[in-house]
Amino acid sequence: MPFDKKPYFGILVFPGTNCETDCFHVLNNILKVRCKYIWHKESHDDDINAIIIPGGFSYGDYLRSGAVARFSPIMSFVREFASKGGLVTGICNGFQILLEENLLPGAMLRNNTLKFICRYSYLKVIDAGNPFTSGYEKGKIISMPIRHNEGNYYIDEKGLIDLKENNQIILKYCNSDGITDASSNPNGSIENIAGICNKKRNVFGLMPHPEACCEKILGSDDGRAVFESMINNII
Amino acid sequence: MLDVEKEYAKLGLKKDEFEKIKSFLKRKPNYLELSIYSVMWSEHCSYKSSRSLLKNFKTTGTYVLQGPGENAGILDIGDNQAIVFKMESHNHPSAVEPYQGAATGIGGIIRDIFAMGARPICSLNSLRFGKLDTSQHQKYLFEMVVKGIGDYGNCMGIPTIGGEVYFDKTYEGNCLVNAMSVGLAQKDKLIKSKAFGIGNQLVLIGSSTGRDGIHGATFASDELNEESEARRPSVQVGDPFMEKVVLEVCLELLDKKLILGLQDMGAAGITSSSVEMASKGDVGLDIDVAKVPLREPSMVPYEIMISESQERMLALIEPAKFDEIKNICNEWNINCEVIGTVTDNKLYRIFKGDELIGEIPVKTLTDEAPVYYHKHEKPRYLQNMPEKSLHEEDYENIERKFSNNEIFKKIISSPNICSKKWVWEQYDHMVQTNTAVLPGHDSSVIRIKNTKKAVAFSCDGNGRYCYLEPYNGALIAVAETARNLACSGALPIGLTDCLNFGNPEKPGIFWQFKNVIEGIIKACEVFDIPVISGNVSFYNESFGKAIHPTPVIATAGLIKDVEKITDSGFKDDNDEIILLGRDLNNKSDNDNMGGSEFLEIFFDKVEGKCPDIDIEYEKKIQKTCLELIDRRLIKSAHDVSSGGLAVTIAESCIYGKKGAEINAGLLENNFLKTFYSETQSQIVVSCLPENFKKIEEYCNNEKIPLERIGRVGGTILNINSEINIHIGEIINIYDNNIEKIMTI
């Protein structure tokens, strides 16, 4: 795949996706980089060199979140794009789709509160040695909105050891002092995990919404560095 | 064959209404026609009891592009942009099936918004339940209504940014679910619902039609009783994913200029949507029920015609555009069928294939529908109402029983006062990334991307006040929304209302209604706020007992510069705290305790007079607040409302995570009256100490009383050395009490 030097983001759109314009706004209006929407029925796109799978309720999420979206034609392109080292970030429902697609390990369960949760949550940057959070200092405590029904990340013991050994855990829920314990865990996620990457470190999934906190008027611009990191790390 | 002579009453029609139908048709209607009349003439669709009074609303003004009469009202906010909004009730469905009732209420109001060519940008809601601590059933209703609203709006990707929730025993048998949605449109892309152009076609877009919601409009126009449970099948089932797809399809069709008119299908389904389109265009329509995609093939014509299956829209198109429209619908995998044609005979004709199965003159369903002006009479409960709700010894009793800290904690832990965080954390209130002021403050604020503007919304309605004095209660409802907007730095430019009342055929209820309407008219005139849309919900009674009259007002405000958005939280240590609008020398006969939260909590009664309001003075206070914000002299503003001055101060502390040292003058040397009366026209602001003089000067010129009542700082809220509590403890009580109650 010929990678353009300039960043050109593709934002996937499934029926029911609802954060595509929010991502577009951040990339295009705030960070001033090129981006476009890619409809799920497309089979490939040769122009882009980074992919965002935005949040929402693809196909209503009436089955498991993301379970139907993974069968869309565009997903085989995403697989191929990722296998060649292209950067892919899945946010919220996008994270769920990446899990269903097995581009990331583990699975998502319903929040242990059994309720949709919408609020700002503190996050600790566990790893900054990847193309998605390199713009943060390792260990930094940031704050981003979480907005989900199913953000209770689960992985079996062996998988968890793998994640740790390969530094694949990127973000964890914490409190304002950076403590990651049960009281700072909003949804029951194993070891407070909020975001992980794959072994190759080019596919990233996170439940919080970085696109929703890139401007001070919205209460926080802590999310910008996710997109800036990607821009700076596009091959 | 059903005998219509026996059936009309079952469909909610009165004898003289049935006679009127016969005289219009010059024959007996068949069952299909009778069903159509029954839904079109239902209170819900025809506004037959309220129309004569609603017409007196002020509906025009500087910003108004569209007043009542369309799917939603429209205001011009400059730069070729418009906001479109409306509020609607879904009370009865929610009372018998809270999850779907609330969900489809949201779905319906959202369709009203995009039917005008606007993209929905936020929703609000106003909810009323019985007291949470009285029964598990009230908790169940509350829990499921909130879940229904959340699941629908969250899936649609429309932020639910605010609203209000009150609990009072008056709503025990009849909860209120009023939902509002707001859209943003390009002025030149707005569309209306009028049918025109002989030969143009009506296309049904969206879900297939099923048996859900048959006679929902009739159900909404009746009192609740033991048989209401059996009406559960009258409640529709929502599919927010389908609605999201329908929304995107309709906006794409509009963007490509493929449709000429758009109308949502709500109450009374295909019937009311198509009849309204025909009536507005003064044309006839031929509808073919055989063309309607069905979920159950065995459905008979009358069921198809009045089914309230959700997520359906009716579009007016030129026949030549159909193929292109069909292609777009296919791309999104949704139905798209021509079901009707515009004719010039002004008849509403229903066909099944080639067979004519019903024929009704259009206008007899709309303009010529019955209008009632019911008898009205001051209700008996008001004839013996005491003037004063409390006497000196009552205050003394309370002070003997409880410390001031205890009284304060009881007030802020009341579900009517404490944070509704438990509610709004279940709503996605941030999607679309425009929410500039998060829920909890006086108003919710949405910035408009790529401009300097923002729009703010506040909704309010106090059933207790309106029960005591409907006219003044209505004045206060409008005044409070405008005051909330002023506290955020927004100029009120238009409102929508949801008027929830009992059975209007009872003279006492119609008297309440009439007085509330007059109050709204007066307030709108003084504040210069037009009513641009709204909804009336009558028959909110259970087992013969009516709810408190509850007009819910939702007002929109415009903020020209997002930099000037103000919220209610105290900002910095040492800032000066000022109370605007209170004149200690101005003695009133009214203790402003009637209908208060204090009275409810400590005396369990709704009595006395509703708080006084001088609407002209109120307007001056609001203008002052707006001016001080515009001059950047104040850092926070928060009005005094339910719970009184102590609650206002506490909330500014809570939202700013700051303590405060308060030392305010006392009203009649009575601490409780000073801090818990719900005296109107007061705003607590904070400012840099060096700005005080400028504020004082401005207020003196405007003859607005002001009083320095304290300073921001520390970790304690200290009020006149009588209340002394750590701010962490206050936040804990305030933030978590509803969750605590809900998990018991």
Interface residues (C-beta under 8 A of the other chain):
Chain A: P15 G16 N18 C19 T21 D22 H25 V26 N29 K41 G55 G56 F57 Y59 G60 D61 Y62 K115 F116 I117 C118 R119 P145 R147 N149 H209 E211 A212 C214 E215 I217 L218 G219
Chain B: K147 G150 D151 N154 C155 M156 G157 D239 P240 F241 M242 K244 V245 E248 E331 W332 N333 W424 E425 Q426 Y427 D428 H429 M430 V431 Q432 T433 T435 A436 L438 R447 K449 N450 V562 I565
